[in-house]
Amino acid sequence: MKRMLLSTTTALVLMGTGCAANSGTRASATHVALGDPSDGPLRLDGAAITGPDSSLVIRENGMRGRFRARPMALEWDDQKMTGSVGERATHLELAEGDDTRVWGTFGGLAVDLTEDGTWLQGRVGQCAYALKRERDGFKGMRECGQVLERDIVVSFPQALAARPVGERAALMTLMLVNTKAQPVAPRMRPAPRGGTETSRINHDSY
């Protein structure tokens, strides 16, 4: 009987320690930005994420709320993330070892990311990233279409690395989705020979 009581007590203590550790991890990231700190960033405060037209709550194995005025509902475990953003499906595969791999679709955007504690590389949508950990975020290059941007900075506090892989993958993807691409100047096309001097403008945007 004493052994049974001791085992029960030990289990409760371990469960309590695990809950406290998880709460402490979330509490360590308060009032921090996710993504582009200069362009209406998302703000992470424990388990709550807020921003322009956005209000999300992180739960034990998922995230719910609104992102950019669209409903979001995600669920995850150690191997996958499923759900929807607006009317578009999300299905990401997750793998964790020497690095963290995330690939699939997020709200209809193709995602393929690798993060190893120093570098974050890969693609979200039509943008490719090569970013290096620097203080409370990442800094590096991004190419969207044929436009290369250098020295972009995104906020992603180091403390978030201790969160479960599913939660971390969701936050990492949101960070990049919430990083605005620089406006592209219209490309001028030369006027045809013998025509007017009015040049044509290519309004293609990314």
Residue pairs with C-beta under 8 A, 6 or more apart in sequence:
25 159
25 162
25 163
26 46
26 47
26 58
26 163
27 46
28 159
28 162
29 44
29 46
29 157
29 159
29 160
30 44
30 45
30 46
31 43
31 44
31 45
32 43
32 44
32 45
32 136
32 155
32 157
33 41
33 42
33 43
33 44
33 155
34 41
34 42
34 43
34 44
34 49
34 155
34 156
34 171
34 174
34 175
34 178
35 41
35 42
35 154
35 155
35 174
35 175
35 176
35 177
35 178
35 179
36 153
36 154
36 155
36 178
36 179
36 180
37 137
37 153
37 154
37 155
39 179
39 180
40 51
40 52
41 51
41 155
41 178
42 49
42 50
42 51
42 54
42 174
42 175
42 178
43 49
43 50
43 51
44 157
44 160
44 171
47 57
47 58
47 59
48 55
48 56
48 57
48 58
49 55
49 56
49 57
49 58
49 63
49 65
49 174
50 56
51 178
52 68
53 66
53 67
53 68
53 69
54 65
54 66
54 67
54 68
54 69
55 65
55 66
56 63
56 64
56 65
56 66
56 67
56 72
57 63
57 64
57 65
58 167
58 170
61 75
61 76
61 77
61 166
62 73
62 74
62 75
62 76
62 83
63 72
63 73
63 74
63 167
63 170
64 72
64 73
64 74
65 71
65 72
66 72
67 85
67 174
70 85
70 86
71 84
71 85
71 86
72 83
72 84
72 85
72 86
72 107
73 83
73 84
74 81
74 82
74 83
74 84
74 85
74 90
74 170
75 81
75 82
75 83
76 82
76 94
76 164
76 165
76 166
76 167
76 169
76 170
77 166
78 94
78 96
78 164
78 165
78 166
79 93
79 94
79 95
80 91
80 92
80 93
80 94
81 90
81 91
81 92
81 94
81 104
81 166
81 169
81 170
82 89
82 90
82 91
82 92
83 89
83 90
84 90
84 107
85 106
85 107
85 108
86 107
88 105
88 107
88 108
89 105
89 107
89 108
90 104
90 105
90 106
90 107
91 104
91 105
92 102
92 103
92 104
92 105
92 106
92 111
92 169
92 173
93 101
93 102
93 103
93 104
94 100
94 101
94 102
94 165
94 166
94 169
95 101
96 165
98 116
99 114
99 115
99 116
99 117
100 113
100 114
100 115
100 116
100 165
100 168
100 169
101 113
101 114
102 111
102 112
102 113
102 114
102 115
102 122
102 169
102 172
102 173
103 111
103 112
103 113
104 111
105 111
106 124
106 173
106 177
107 177
109 124
109 125
109 177
110 123
110 124
110 125
111 122
111 123
111 124
111 173
112 122
112 123
113 120
113 121
113 122
113 123
113 124
113 129
113 169
113 172
113 173
113 176
114 120
114 121
114 122
115 121
115 172
117 133
117 161
118 132
118 133
119 130
119 131
119 132
119 133
120 129
120 131
120 132
120 133
120 138
120 172
121 129
121 130
121 131
122 128
122 129
123 129
124 173
124 176
124 177
125 177
126 144
126 145
126 206
127 142
127 143
127 144
127 176
127 181
128 142
128 143
128 144
129 140
129 141
129 142
129 176
130 140
130 141
130 142
131 138
131 139
131 140
131 141
131 142
131 152
131 154
132 138
132 139
132 140
133 158
134 153
135 158
136 155
136 156
136 157
136 158
137 153
137 154
137 155
137 156
137 157
138 153
138 154
138 156
139 151
139 152
139 153
139 154
140 151
140 152
141 148
141 149
141 150
141 151
141 152
142 148
142 149
142 152
142 179
142 181
143 149
144 181
144 206
145 206
147 181
147 182
147 184
147 206
149 181
149 182
152 179
154 175
154 176
154 179
155 175
156 171
156 172
156 175
160 168
160 171
161 168
163 171
181 206
184 205
184 206
186 201
186 202
186 203
187 201
187 202
187 204
188 199
188 200
188 201
188 202
189 199
189 200
189 201
189 202
190 199
191 197
191 198
191 199
191 200
